[in-house]
């Protein structure tokens, strides 16, 4: 017993001595308070001083200001400017302290790069705009490459570029180059489009420039061209423009249908469907535009998309088809396709609430109480039950009114319809009455 007790005492003493001999780790080091950011309480990597005289870590104070705050976190004073002055003195002290404690596992904080400022962005935008006015492709492409590199470097730089009107400047540059030969400036025009895609949304000034006759002509040429990247960029930029500006270009309809018929990717397809929806819904000549889309075979293309497209694309395709059915020609073409009614019924409650509203609206527009055969067919594929579910789960007032009218119309033919296997119907959304 004595020997056992002695061994335990010796082992405890050895562990204590070993622990005391070990150097403190980085976690055990006490960081001087003035080296820590008042917001994050972590050691500052890029200390900057605000107009109130308080120093913060740049990343922390950036997040503070971006969240909508306009006061100094410590003093609560209103900031008259958001300018940040790098505090080189405190940064050098922090770096020296890190070096002195490197034996304890503290790593030296690297000297931060000079951050991008709005003055840098403004200067480069002026260079780019001036070059576009002279028709200087080389200088313009150099500026575009620099702006693109800034945007890719980090999110802060991207916000700085976008927040200082770069999109409007690029739109004006695009307009300047569009006044000359397309083939002469095709490369720089494509690069401007590529950069515009990550600066969306475009401001009103930029929309006016891109919606001009020359600019829109160039955009449509890119949309219908062979360069896949330029086609996608053009589709995204065109989506930003108003229907009033777009309807002035006669070639746009053909180019949009080509993009739907020969899809290059879901992003471009969604953008083109959104543009088509705006044209057939908001344009002053929307009837003529919708009829032109119908003549080019858009209805069949939309039904193919609805048949096996992803949810986001299917929703937009249903919206476009619903708008086209506002006009008699579109309605007739939709009714003549055997897939139209079964697909519309199938997509109710399967895609989204908005898609269900579009599907109900399409059925409401194309069904005719005199077409007994079509109504009986609709009953056989479960239209009555689907519409009941729509009312059960809730919908907007317009959809509710249309669904109610359709149910009244179908109810008159329920006795003539063949019995349907209830296991094939989707009734899981129906609420039980107690």
Helices and strands as residue ranges (DSSP letters): H 2-21, G 26-28, G 33-35, E 47-49, E 55-57, H 58-66, E 85-86, H 88-100, G 102-104, H 118-134, H 137-153, H 155-163, H 166-178, H 182-196, H 204-210, H 213-223, H 228-238, H 243-246, H 252-261, H 266-282, H 286-295, H 298-308, H 311-324, H 328-336, H 339-347, H 353-366, H 372-380, H 383-393, H 397-411, G 422-424
